[in-house]
Amino acid sequence: MEEGEMDIAVIIASTGRAAEIEDLITCLARQTKAPSAVILSVASVADVPDNLPPWVEILIGEKGLTKQRNRGLEAVLHRSDVILFYDDDFIPDQFSLAGIENLFTRYPHIVSATGAVLADGVKSGGIGFAAGFALVREHEAVPPQALVVDEILWAYGCNMAFRTSAVQDLRFDENLILHGWQEDMDYVARIAKRGTVVKTNAFHGVHRGVNKGRSSGVPLGFAQIVNPAYLVRKGAMTYQKAATLMLRNFLANHGKLFRPEPFIDRRGRALGNWRGVLHLLSGRADPKDVLRML
């Protein structure tokens, strides 16, 4: 590594999305600054696309977003300056890693950053790769803007970076199982005690929000109620923030019961919400009880 350069490791935690991984690897291969390591953390060989380039390292272990992210962290802690998490359906622009290096070099007090999302398909049922890549290419053609750094207390898990020296012993909370709803908020709340967390235009991309068939919404509905309460109890979220999250999702799920989006199981989420409410009324706030919803 030349003087002034940073080693940036990329971690991708994924399950059942081999095609999306392949697209993301293509985007990483066109970065103007190459990643020092790319870790693909999966639950089985079936999650791995064919013909991966040799510079992609594969970790196979227990399923669960927080567990998979933690395995990736362990693999790069001692050989990186910055750790970058991408969702498997994210499309970074080609200047992203270079922008991250510039940001963390210029601002040594920054411990975490979330990049700018040019478009997000989560609420629209997903953005195809071709359409998302076209948006990224269009953005790349625009002259660079002045660097913007806004201090925040959250991060968007689809594209978030952490200074490795600040990570140290911090791991994602494995009590937030399955897709780990709000695991990014929890992690950032803890690392924010070690420095500044920011939102920035230093790196960009499109979050496709891929939805492969409408799965049962019951587990997510349960997590929408129980996970915020759990985070309040551990001191990682304020009562006001938790109440806002619970109420917003509860109202959205019930308000769209009779005209649900084709890609969202609103009835299942509403049922999960009520199961979460009953769970809290019993005096508990255990995210692991979501396994009973499966």
N, C-alpha and C positions, 0 to 999 in steps of 0.2 A: 504494500500500500504506500503510495507516494505521500509526502508530507502535505497535510491539509485535506487529504481525502478521508472519507468515512466509509466504513464497511456497513452496508445496509442489507440486513437479512429480511427476506419476505416469507411470511408464514401463511399458508392457505389451509384452513380446516374445512373439510368437505365430506359429504356423504351422498352417494347416489347421483353425482353430477359430473361424470367423466367428460362429457362434451363441453360443459362450461369451463372445466379446468383446462382443457386443451386450448380453448379460446383465450383464457387468461395468460397461459404460458406463452402464447403467440405474442400477446401484448408486452409481456416482460422481456421477450427477446428483442424488441425494438426500442428499448429504453436507451436514451443517450448516455446514461450512466448504468452500467450493468450491476445487478444485485450481487452481493458477495456470496449469498446462499439463497436458495429457494427451497423451502421445506413444505412438502405436501403431507399433511397429517390426516389420515383417513382411518376408517374402521375395518376395511377389508380390501383384498386385492381387486374385487369387483368395482371399487370406487376409482381405480386408477385407469386413466386412458392409455391406449396403446401408443407405442412409439414416442414416449416422453424423451426429451433431450437428456443427455447424461448429467447435466448440471442440476437437475431436479432431484432432491433427496426425498425418499419416501419413508414415512413413519406409519406403522400400522398398530392400532391398539384399540382400547375400549371406546365405544361410540359415545358421543356427547360433546357439544361445542366447547365447553370449558375444559374438559379433559383433553381434547384434541389440541386446543390452543396451548395448554400447559406443556404438553409433550413437545410442541414446537419451540416454546420458550427455552426449555431445558437443553434443546439441541443447539441453540445459537447464542446463549448467554455469554459464553467465553470466547466468542469469535465474531462479535459485531459491536458497532457503535450505536446503531439505531435498529430497532425491530419494527417492521411494518406488517400490519395485518390487512390482508385483502379478502373480502368475500369471494367465493369462487365465481360469482356472476358479476364481478366488477370489471370495468374496462378502463384502465389508467391511460392517461395521455403519455406520450413518449418522453416528456420532460419531468415526469413525476419524481423519480428517484433523485435526479439532479436538483430539483426544487427542494426536496426534503433535506438533502445534504447542505444546501445553501442556508436553509432556515435554521437547522440545528447548529451550524457553524457560527452563524451571525448572532444567535441568541442562546448563549450557554445556559441561561436560566430556564429555558423551556424544557419540560420533561415529557410532554405529550402534545400531539397535534392531530387534528382531523382536517382532511382536505376538503376542497370544494366539490360538490356533486352537481354536475352539469344537468343531469336528468335522473329521476328516480322512478323505476317502474313498479315499486312495491304497491302503490295504491291504484295502479291502472291495469294490473294483471301481467305486467312484464314488458320488457323492451327486447326485441330481437337483437342478435349480435350485430347484424349488418347495419341496422338503424342506429344502434348505440355507437358503433365504431365510426359511422359517418359523422355523428355529433362530435366525437372526439377529434376526428381529423379536421372538422370545421373550426373547432376551437384552437387547434395547433397552428392554424394558418393566421390567427390573429396575433399582432405584435404583443409581446409580454407586457403586462401591467405592473405598476409599482407594487411591491410586496405589501400585503395587508396581513396584520396579525391582531386578532381580537381575542382578548382573554375570556375564557369560558370555564364552565365546570362540568362539561360533558364531552363525549366523543361519539361519533357514528361508527359502529363496528365494522362497516363495509370497507372503510379506508382510514385507519388510524395508526399513528406511528408513536413509538416510545423510545426515549433515550435509555440505552441499556444500563448505564451506570446508575440510573434512578430505579430501574426495575428491581435489581437485587433479589430479595426474597419474595417479592410480590407475585402471587399467582391468581389466576381467575378462580372464583369461588365455585368449587365443584358441587356444592349443594344446589346451585342453579343448573339443573340437569337438562337433558334433551337439547333444545335449541337455546337454552340459557337466557331467556328473555330478561333484559336489563343487565346482563353481565358486563356490558361495556360501561354503563353508567357506574356500576359498583366499582369496577377496576379503576376507572379514572378518578372517582371520589377518593380512593386511597392513595393513588400516586400523586394527586394534587397536593398532598401534604409534604411532598418532596420538591416541589417546584411549580412552575407555571404551565397551565394547560391552555391551548389556543385553538381557534379555528382560523384557517389561513387559505389564501389563494396560491400558496407555494406549490401545491400539487392538485391535480384535477382528475376527474373521471366520471364515468356514467355507471350508476348502479342499475343493473338490468331488472332486478326484482323478479327473477325467474320463478314461475310457479308451475310445477309439473303435476297437474291434476289437483283437484280440491281434496285435501286430506281433512280428517276430522278436526274440528276447531275446539273440541272440548279441552284437550290439554293446554292449548294456548289461552283459552278463556280462564281456566283455573290459574295459570301463571300470571295473567293480567291483574288478578286480585291479590294473590298470595305473595308473589315475588316482591312487589313494592312494600308490603307490610313487613316481610322478612328483612328487607334492606333498611327499613326504619329502625327495627330492633337492633341491628348490628351497627347503626350509626352512619350508614353510607348514603342515606337519603332523608330529606326532611319530611315531616308530616305533610306539609303543604304540597310538595312535589308528588308524594305518594298518593295523596287524596285526588290530586288533579289527574294523574295517570289512571287510577281506578275508575273515577267517574267518567272521564272522557271515553274510555273503552267500553264501559258498561252501557253508556247512552248510545254509542255508535252501534254496538251489537244489537241492542234492543230496538233502536230506531230504524234499523234496516232489515228487521226480521221478515217483513212481508215483501220487500223488494231488494233482496240481497244481491251483491255482485256475483257473477257466475264463478269467480275464482276464490270466493271466501265462504266458508261455512259459518254464516252468522248464527244460525240456530245452535250449532255446536258450541260456538264461543259463548253465546248467552247462557247455555246450560252450564258450561265450565265456570262462567262468572258466578252463578248461583252456588255451585259447589264450592267455589272459593270463599264466598261469603259465609256459608255454613261452616267451613273449615275454620275461619277466623273467629266465628262466634263460639266455637268449641274451645277457644283459648290458644289455638296453635297458629303457627305461621311457618310451616315446613314445606319448602318448595319440592322436596323429594316425594311428597304425597301425590304429585302429578302422575306418578307411575300407576296409581290406581285408576287413572282416567283412560289408560290404554286398553 
